[in-house]
Amino acid sequence: MLPTKASILIVDDEFGLAEMLREMLRESGFDVTLAINGRLALEILHEGKVDLVLTDMMMPVMDGAELAAAMRSDDRHRKTPIIMMTSLPTALPQRDRLFDAVLRKPFTPDLLLETIGTCLAKADQTATGWSPGGAQEFDGGLNG
């Protein structure tokens, strides 16, 4: 069961996708905020607590990897789970440890909710310290 009223920050410059994800996650009981790039996401993070960040990889101004690196270097956001969404064929290996999970676009709503639930549960279990174990990769759930 997914925690209710967890706050999720969606960071994506594709407005249509971001809006669709926001509505789906709100219907699932989450509080959702949108940002169109990493720099705006950091401003939102500095304003208050976010339980999980769902970010696209490729965006103008500040991409998903730059956002994740900034979060991991900031004590206030170091432990916040980050899920990267990407249409890239492979994740960039040197950046995998920045993310708790990687979702390949397109992905199913069920896979997204399962991944969010797993990341939030893991964050609850490791609340005493963030320990990157490498990102789990999900192929979008459309191939099986």
Secondary structure as UniProt FT lines:
FT   TURN            4..5
FT   STRAND          7..11
FT   HELIX           15..27
FT   TURN            28..29
FT   STRAND          31..35
FT   HELIX           38..47
FT   STRAND          52..56
FT   HELIX           64..72
FT   TURN            75..79
FT   STRAND          82..86
FT   HELIX           93..98
FT   STRAND          101..104
FT   HELIX           109..125
FT   TURN            126..128
FT   STRAND          136..138
//
